[in-house]
Amino acid sequence: MTQTAIPSALTIPETLAAGPGPGNTDARVLAAFANAGLADHMQADVLRGMIECKLMLREIWGTKNVHTFGVAGTGWSGLDCLFSAIGPGDKVVAFVNGTFSGIDALTVRMKAASRENLAANSLDPKPANVTVITVPHGQSVLGEVVEAALAAHKPTWAVMAHWETGSGRINDLRGFSDACERHGVMGLVDAVSSLGIEDFAIDDFPGVAGWASCPQKGVLCLPLTYAPVSFTDRYIAHLKANGASTYVHHPILEARHWAIIDGKDAAAGTYHRTHSGYAVAAFHEALRINLQHGKAQKARDYAFHEAALRAAVIALGCDVTSNMTSLVVLNLPSALAGREKELVQACRATGFGIWPTLSEPVQVRIGILNQLSEAAITDIVTRFAAAMNAMGGKVDASAALAALGRHYGRDMAAE
């Protein structure tokens, strides 16, 4: 038997993460992860850290919801927990205007499907009890669209992404919540891309019963740590009355490990699954950084620096179609039209991590997660202009630098 050669040690170079996420992780978070002293997930300091995390999360979410904690894994883990209360036959309306709200809708269809639906098409079931309202790419879900759909279908649940990074669009959270409240519907919101970036408090949206986010975008932790979730008492009561076909992502069972037992804060959590002391330490430090920055100030900083990036890429001849403050989604100038994926791959090959959209029409996405400085935005713009020119775009990099200079108040082109 031939012995397989042992590969050399894996070295992953430093890159500039300038896409929709993950973002570059803060050095303090990496240090907290690396310096955690043990792996025992039931050790007293780990459990204390989890209690402190849930309290910090309540402030970051802007809520008094007791059932507020982190789900081990990525943002999809948090979303799976959020949708766990949806059962076969439940009536649901889901709003889709991009790749990720589309995956949310697929998750909902799987959870609301009957055995017959799954037998017919297990990977893409089409249960009649789920209505998917599709809004064209590049457009936002508006309150009147939500109102009309809920009035017509009278569902138990409604599902919407707050910020859709597939197309870079912010959806109407106020209109969604108000429509849910009017029609007695429990709203579920994917806040993967908005938490830690936009300044909002979830208790201001009473029509929404459940929320889920991710660790690696606005929260700026490592991807495989904890996805923030928050559930109202109404959601938890419905879940207790109807159950869920999951153990790992069951919100009530998950909450017990975070010292939330019988709807109240307890002195210590109980075992639910093997959590990571390293992940707890990293998540704890990421939440501290968010609170030290301040929700309102962080939101202002994102808006300020996104406006600089937007002005610069427009000066390069690009057409911006997004309205998020952490991400610019654009069409390339006519000379490079149709070469979006080629441009993105060329950038990524040089350690400049931008992204294409993952659905048609193909556009370019440039993000600024954890890049909230003039120097960082200038670096992104300079690299992007150079990549366009390397492909024959013949763009004027000095015009982009001049746009940045006007925004930041100095003559950067001359420098």
N, C-alpha and C positions, 0 to 999 in steps of 0.2 A: 504494500500500500504506500503510495507516494505521499510524503509529508508536505502539507501546504506551507509555503514560505510565510514567515511572520512579517507583516508589513512594517515599514519604518514608522516611527512615531508620527501621529497626525499633527500637523501644524496648520492652523487656520489664520491667515493674515488679518491684520487690522483693516477694516473697510469703513467707508463713510456710508452709513445707512441713511439714504435720502429717498426712501420710498414711503408707502403708506403704513409701514410697520412690519416687523419690529424696528424700534429705534435703537441707537447706540445707548448701551446701558451706562448709567452714571458710575464712576469709579468707586464711589462710596457703597453702592449696592453690590458691586463685584467683591469689594473687600469684606463686606458683611457676610456674603455667601462663603468666601474662601476661609474666613477666620472663625467660623462656627466650630466649636470645640468637640462636638460629639454628634452622633447620628441617632440617638435615642429619642424617638418622637413623643415619648410620654415623660420625658425629663421635665422637671419643674420650670426651668427657664423657658423651655420651648412652649409649654402650655401657657405660661404667663405672657410670652410674646404673642401668642395667638389671641389672648384676651385683649391685649393692647391693640393688636391689629384690627379687631372687629370694632373697637371704640373709635379708632382713627378713621376707619372706613365709614362709619356713620357720619362723621363730620365731612368727609370728602364727598359722600353721596348727598349730604344735606337731608338727613332723615332721622326719625325716631324709631324706625322699624327695628324691632328686636332681632328679627331674622335677617341680619346683615353680616356677611362673612365672606370668606374666600373659598373657592372650589379648586382643589389641587388639579393643575394642568394648564392648558392654554385657554384662550377665549372660547373655543368650541366646547370645552368642558363646562364652563359657566353657562353657556347657552343651552347645553343639553340638560343641565339642572333646571334652568328656567322653564324649559318646555316639558319637564317631566310630569307636570300636573295634567297635561293634555292626554286624554285617553281615547281609545277606539270609539268612534261614533260621535265624539264631541264636535260641535259646530264651531268652525273657526274661519275668520277672514284674515288673510295675510296680504300685506302690501309689499310689492317688489319693484325696485327701481335700480337694480344693479346686481352684481355677482353675489354679494354676501347676503343681502336680503333674499335673494333667490335660494341660497342654501338654507337659510332660515325656513323658508316656505317648504322646501323639500323635507327638512326635519319634522316640521309640523305635519305634513302629509303622511310621513311614516308613522308618527305617534298616533295620529287620529284615524289611521287606516284599520279596516277590519282584516281578519285573516283571509277573507276572500279577495280583498283589495291587494294584499301583499302577495297572495298566490298568483294573482294575475300579472303583477309586475312588482317584484319585491324591492327593486332599486329605484323605482320611480312610480310609486302608487298614485292613483288618481281617485281618492275617495270623494264621493259626491258631497259629503258634509264639510269639505274644505273648499273655500272660494279664494282664488288667488287673483288679486287686482294688480295688473301690471301697468306701471307708469313708464313711458319711454325713457331710455338711457339719456342721461344728461338733464333730466327734469326731477323736481322734488315732489314728494307725496304731500298734497295740500289737504287742509282740514276739510274742505268741501267734498273731496273725493272720499275721505274716511266717513264723513257724515252720511253720504249717499249710500255707501256700501253697508254700513251698519244698520241703517234704516231699512234697507231692502232685505238683508239676510238674517238679522236678529241672532247673531252668534253668541256663544258663551265667551269665546276668546277673540281678541284681535291682536295681530302681531305686526310690528313695524320696526325697522332700524331707525335710530335717531340720526346718525351720520352714516351714509352709505359710501364707503371708500372705493367701491367698484367704479363709481362715476364721480365721486367727490362732491356729492350733494347732501345738504342738510334738509331733513324732512320736518314737517310741521308738528312738533311735539305738543304744543298747546292745543292745536286743532284736534290731534289724535286723542289726547286726554279728555278734552271737553266732550267729544263725540262719544267716547266710551262711557263717560259719566252719565250723559243724557240717556243712553240706551241700556244702561245697566250691564255693560260688557266689561269683562276683566281684560285690560290691556297688558300686553307683554312687550317690553322694549329692549332691543339690542342696542346697548350703549357702548359697544366695544371701542368705537373710535372717538367718542365724545367725552367720556369720563376722564377728568384730569386735564382737559383742554378747554371746554366751554364752562363758563361759570353758571351752573344751574343747581337747584335743590329739588330732589325728586319728590319731597313732600308737597311741593307746589303743584303736583300733577296727580290729583286724587283718582283720576280715571285709570291710572296705570297701577296694576297689582303686583307686577314683578319686573325686575331689571337685572341685566347681566352685562358685564364688561370683560376686559381682558387685562393681563398684567403688563404686557409689553408695549403698549402705545402711550396713552397719556399718563398712566401710572408709572411707566418707565422702569419696570422690574424685568427680570429675566423671563423669557416666554414660558418656561415650565416651572412656574411657581404657583400663584393663586389668582384665579379669575374672580373679581368682586361680583357679588350678587346681593340683592336686597328684595325682600318679600313683605307685603302688607299682611295684616292679620286676616283679611278676607281671603287672600290667596292660601294661607296656611290652613284656615278653617275648611276651605274647599278641598285641599289636599288630604286633610285628616278624614274628611267625610267620604272621599272617593278613592283615595289611595293612588299609588303610582307603580308602574311595572319596572322598578329599578331599586337597587340597594345602594350602589356607589354614589349616584347623583340624586338621591332622595333628599330634598331640602331639609326635612325635619331631622333625619338621621345625621346628615352632614353637620347641621347646626349643633348637635350635641357635643361634637368634638371641640367646638368653639365656645363651650360653656354657655350654650343656649338650650335650656331644658324646660319642657312644658311651657314654652312661651315666655320664659323669664331668664335673666342673666344668673348664672350659677357661679359658685366659687371656683370651680375647675371643670374642664371638659371630660368627657368619657370617650373610650375608644370607638372609633368608627372605621378608620383605615390607617395605613401607615403613612403618616405625614413626614416631611423632611425637615429636620432642624435647620439645615442649610437654607432651604427655601423660605422657611419662616423668618430667619434672620435677614435675608435679602428683601423679602416683602415688607418687613417691619421698617427697614431703612428707607425703602422707596416711598412708603407712606409718610414717614417723617419728612423727607425731602419735599414732598407735595405740600404738606402743611406749612413747612417753613417758607416755601415760595409764596403760598397764599393762593386760593382759588381765583379770586378776582384779578390779582396781579398776573398770574400765569395766563389767564385768558387774554388779558390786554397784551401781554408779550407775544403770544401766538398771533394775534390779529395784526400787531405792528410788524412783525418780521415776515408774515405771509404776504402782507401788502407790498413789502420790498421785493420779495421774490416774484410776485405777480407782475409788478411794474417792469422788472428786468426781463422776464421771458417775453412779455408783450413787446418790449423794445427789440428783442431778437426776432420778431415777426411771428410769434406763436399766438394762437387764439385760445384763451383760457375759458373753460366751460364750467368750472367748479365754483362752489361758494363756501367750502370748508376753510378753517384757518390753520390747519396743520398740513394741508395737502393742496397742491396745484395740479389740476388735470388739464391737459392742453392738447391742441392739434398743432402739428408741426407746420412750418411754412410750406408753401406749395412745392418748392424745390426738393423737399424731403418727404413729402406725403407718400404714404404707403411703405415707408422704411422705418416705422416706429420700433418694431421689434429688433431690427438690425441695430438701430441706434442704442437701444437699451442694452443689448448684449455687449456692444462695444464699450459702453460705460462700465458695465459690471466687470468686464475683463480687466479694467484698470483700478478696481477697488472702489468704484463710484456706484453705489447700489440704488439706482432708480428702477422703476417698474413700468411695464405696459399695463393697460387695462386687461382684464382677463375675459372680457366678452366684447362682442362687436358693438360699435365701431372701435377699432384699436386706437387708443390714445396713449400719451405718455403721462406718468404720474411721478411727481417730484414732491417729497415730503420733508418736513422740518422738525420731526420729533427729536427733542433734546438738542436742537441746533438753534437755540434762541440767542444769537449774537450776530453783530454786524460781520465779524470775521467769518463765521460759519456760513452765512448767506452769501457772502462774497465768494467764498470757496466753491459753493454749489454752483453759482452762476458762472464763474470762470471755467469750471470743469465742463459744464453743460455747453457753453458756447464753443469751447475747444473741440468737444466731441462732434457738434454739428458741423463745424468747419472741416474737421478731418474727413467727414463724409461728403464734402463738397457743398455744404449749405451756404457758404459765403455770407455768413451773418456778421454783423458789426458788434463785436464784443465791447468796444468802447461805448456804444450807445447803451448797452445793458449796464455797464459800470456807471455811466452818467445818470441813469435812472436810479441806481442804488444811491449815488451821491446826493441826488435831490431828496431822496427819502430820508437818508441819514444825516443830511445837512453838511456835506462837504464834497470837494471835487475829487472823486475817486479815480476818474479817468486820467487826470493829470498825474496822480500819484503812481 
